[in-house]
């Protein structure tokens, strides 16, 4: 995955607007849409308390990955990817609340938790890749 995206980087910036093709972003968007569909069906009180928090947290994962691409310097890119990771953990928290309050089944919870963990691994791999690019950029200056 990673070498494919090297050509989009130039001195810490992105050349082009192909961030939509990034697999970690696609996965975050798919998870966000899936959770939205579930929350949308909840009753008003559940949506207004847990649902809004869950939807905002999961939307923030993808939004921060996307925003990292708009940043020129590696440090800023990494900061927004760290925000995305923090939002991913917040999503896990609200997903646990949804399961403990019987808003989703145990099977749905386990499936979504696995997807979050897979996304976390992919995001951590992308963060490591950006760190490597940053390190290589310093060497070549």
Rosetta blueprint (number, residue, H / E / L):
1 X L
2 X H
3 X H
4 X H
5 X H
6 X H
7 X L
8 X L
9 X E
10 X E
11 X L
12 X L
13 X E
14 X E
15 X L
16 X L
17 X L
18 X H
19 X H
20 X H
21 X H
22 X L
23 X H
24 X H
25 X H
26 X H
27 X H
28 X H
29 X H
30 X H
31 X H
32 X H
33 X H
34 X H
35 X H
36 X H
37 X H
38 X H
39 X H
40 X H
41 X L
42 X L
43 X L
44 X H
45 X H
46 X H
47 X H
48 X H
49 X H
50 X H
51 X H
52 X H
53 X H
54 X H
55 X H
56 X H
57 X H
58 X H
59 X H
60 X H
61 X H
62 X H
63 X H
64 X H
65 X H
66 X H
67 X H
68 X H
69 X H
70 X L
71 X L
72 X L
73 X L
74 X H
75 X H
76 X H
77 X H
78 X H
79 X H
80 X H
81 X H
82 X H
83 X H
84 X H
85 X H
86 X H
87 X H
88 X H
89 X H
90 X H
91 X H
92 X H
93 X H
94 X H
95 X H
96 X H
97 X H
98 X H
99 X H
100 X H
101 X L
102 X L
103 X L
104 X L
105 X L
106 X H
107 X H
108 X H
109 X H
110 X H
111 X H
112 X H
113 X H
114 X H
115 X H
116 X H
117 X H
118 X H
119 X H
120 X H
121 X H
122 X H
123 X H
124 X H
125 X H
126 X H
127 X H
128 X H
129 X H
130 X H
131 X H
132 X H
133 X H
134 X H
135 X H
136 X H
137 X H
138 X H
139 X H
140 X L
141 X L
